[in-house]
Amino acid sequence: MILAAGNGTALWYITRASGVVSLLLLTAGLVLGILGTVRWRSDRWPRFAVVSIHRNLTLFAIAFVALHVVTTIADGYAPVGFKDAVIPFVSKYRPLWLGFGAVAFDLLLALVVTSLLRARIGFRAWRAVHWLAYASWPFALVHGLGNGSDARFGWLVIVTILCAGSVG
């Protein structure tokens, strides 16, 4: 489907949009994860609903992050390969900002793998690794600010401030 878009412009827009959507979903997932951790209660939002929505939002976030990485690599605009997406700070293209994205991606991969292996590794090990979400999110935020082509536009600055404010 992505390659069927036919031109680099479409990939560029998909990359940008999937990056912003990823940040929004990761932010919402992190906020709900925090609420679940502190045992936040509400008559309208039972705990199981918070946990379920957290899980589903983060699954969507993972899908959008994957789309973001794949379209970044597939688009010829920036010389970014798979290695650049997973090994922090080795890219020749904006190594610092892309490196922050690679760190966020690697931490997210660790969360995914340990979540899939939760039954085998046990709750305590899973929980310990799950704390990486708190580290992954700011790396993703900084990656978007430094590397995002829309970072200079007011609407994205507002989105970023709202994301930071909702977590912080």
C-alpha positions as CSV (number, residue, x, y, z in Angstrom):
1,M,0.0,0.0,0.0
2,I,2.7,2.4,1.0
3,L,4.8,1.8,-2.2
4,A,1.6,2.0,-4.2
5,A,1.3,5.6,-3.3
6,G,3.7,6.1,-6.2
7,N,5.7,9.1,-5.2
8,G,8.0,10.4,-2.5
9,T,5.7,13.2,-1.6
10,A,3.0,10.8,-0.4
11,L,5.6,8.9,1.6
12,W,6.9,12.1,3.1
13,Y,3.4,13.1,4.2
14,I,2.7,9.6,5.6
15,T,6.0,9.8,7.5
16,R,5.3,13.2,9.0
17,A,1.7,12.3,9.9
18,S,2.6,8.9,11.4
19,G,5.2,10.6,13.5
20,V,2.7,13.1,15.0
21,V,0.1,10.4,15.5
22,S,2.7,8.2,17.2
23,L,3.5,11.0,19.6
24,L,-0.2,11.6,20.4
25,L,-0.9,7.8,20.9
26,L,2.3,7.3,23.0
27,T,1.4,10.3,25.1
28,A,-2.1,9.0,25.7
29,G,-0.8,5.5,26.4
30,L,1.7,6.9,28.9
31,V,-0.8,9.0,30.7
32,L,-3.2,6.0,31.1
33,G,-0.3,3.8,32.2
34,I,0.6,6.4,34.9
35,L,-3.1,6.5,36.0
36,G,-3.1,2.7,36.2
37,T,0.1,2.7,38.2
38,V,-1.1,5.1,40.8
39,R,-4.4,3.2,41.0
40,W,-6.4,6.2,39.8
41,R,-10.1,5.6,40.3
42,S,-13.2,7.1,38.7
43,D,-16.9,6.1,38.7
44,R,-16.9,6.6,34.9
45,W,-13.6,4.9,34.2
46,P,-13.2,1.6,36.0
47,R,-9.6,0.4,36.4
48,F,-10.0,-2.4,33.8
49,A,-11.2,0.1,31.3
50,V,-8.1,2.3,31.9
51,V,-5.8,-0.7,31.5
52,S,-7.6,-1.9,28.4
53,I,-7.6,1.5,26.7
54,H,-3.9,1.9,27.7
55,R,-3.1,-1.5,26.0
56,N,-5.0,-0.7,22.9
57,L,-3.6,2.8,22.5
58,T,-0.1,1.6,22.8
59,L,-0.8,-1.2,20.3
60,F,-2.0,1.5,17.8
61,A,1.1,3.6,18.7
62,I,3.4,0.7,17.9
63,A,1.7,0.3,14.5
64,F,2.1,4.0,13.8
65,V,5.7,4.0,15.0
66,A,6.4,1.0,12.6
67,L,4.7,2.9,9.8
68,H,6.8,6.0,10.6
69,V,10.0,4.0,10.5
70,V,9.1,2.0,7.4
71,T,8.1,5.1,5.4
72,T,11.2,7.0,6.6
73,I,13.4,4.3,5.2
74,A,11.3,3.8,2.0
75,D,11.2,7.5,1.2
76,G,14.3,8.8,-0.6
77,Y,14.1,12.3,0.9
78,A,16.4,11.5,3.8
79,P,19.2,9.0,3.5
80,V,18.0,6.8,6.4
81,G,18.4,3.0,6.5
82,F,17.2,0.3,8.9
83,K,20.6,0.5,10.7
84,D,20.1,4.2,11.3
85,A,16.6,3.5,12.7
86,V,17.8,1.0,15.3
87,I,21.4,2.0,16.2
88,P,21.4,5.4,17.9
89,F,23.6,8.2,16.7
90,V,25.2,6.4,13.7
91,S,23.2,8.1,10.9
92,K,24.9,10.5,8.7
93,Y,21.6,12.4,8.4
94,R,20.9,14.5,11.5
95,P,22.7,11.9,13.8
96,L,21.7,13.6,17.1
97,W,18.0,13.9,16.3
98,L,17.6,10.6,14.5
99,G,19.6,9.1,17.3
100,F,17.0,10.2,19.8
101,G,14.4,8.5,17.7
102,A,16.4,5.4,17.5
103,V,16.8,5.3,21.3
104,A,13.0,5.7,21.6
105,F,12.4,3.0,19.0
106,D,14.8,0.6,20.8
107,L,13.2,1.1,24.2
108,L,9.8,0.6,22.6
109,L,11.0,-2.6,21.0
110,A,12.2,-3.8,24.5
111,L,8.7,-3.0,25.8
112,V,7.0,-5.0,23.0
113,V,9.3,-8.0,23.4
114,T,8.9,-8.2,27.2
115,S,5.2,-7.7,26.9
116,L,5.0,-10.6,24.5
117,L,7.1,-12.7,26.9
118,R,5.4,-11.5,30.1
119,A,4.1,-14.9,31.0
120,R,7.6,-16.4,30.7
121,I,9.7,-13.7,32.3
122,G,7.3,-13.0,35.1
123,F,5.5,-9.9,36.3
124,R,8.5,-8.3,38.2
125,A,10.9,-8.5,35.2
126,W,8.2,-7.3,32.9
127,R,7.4,-4.4,35.2
128,A,11.1,-3.4,35.5
129,V,11.5,-3.2,31.8
130,H,8.1,-1.5,31.4
131,W,9.5,1.5,33.3
132,L,11.4,2.1,30.1
133,A,8.3,3.7,28.7
134,Y,9.1,6.7,30.9
135,A,12.5,7.0,29.1
136,S,11.2,6.2,25.6
137,W,8.6,9.0,25.5
138,P,10.9,12.0,26.1
139,F,13.4,10.6,23.5
140,A,10.5,10.4,21.0
141,L,9.4,14.0,21.9
142,V,12.9,15.4,21.5
143,H,13.3,13.5,18.2
144,G,10.2,15.1,16.9
145,L,11.2,18.6,18.0
146,G,14.7,18.3,16.5
147,N,14.1,16.2,13.4
148,G,10.5,16.9,12.5
149,S,10.0,19.0,9.4
150,D,6.9,20.6,11.0
151,A,8.5,21.3,14.4
152,R,8.8,25.0,13.5
153,F,5.0,25.4,12.9
154,G,2.8,26.7,15.6
155,W,0.3,23.9,15.5
156,L,3.0,21.2,16.2
157,V,4.6,23.3,18.9
158,I,1.1,23.5,20.6
159,V,0.6,19.7,20.2
160,T,4.1,19.1,21.7
161,I,3.5,21.4,24.6
162,L,0.1,19.8,25.3
163,C,1.7,16.3,25.2
164,A,4.5,17.4,27.5
165,G,2.0,19.1,29.8
166,S,-0.2,16.0,30.0
167,V,2.7,13.8,31.0
168,G,4.6,16.3,33.2
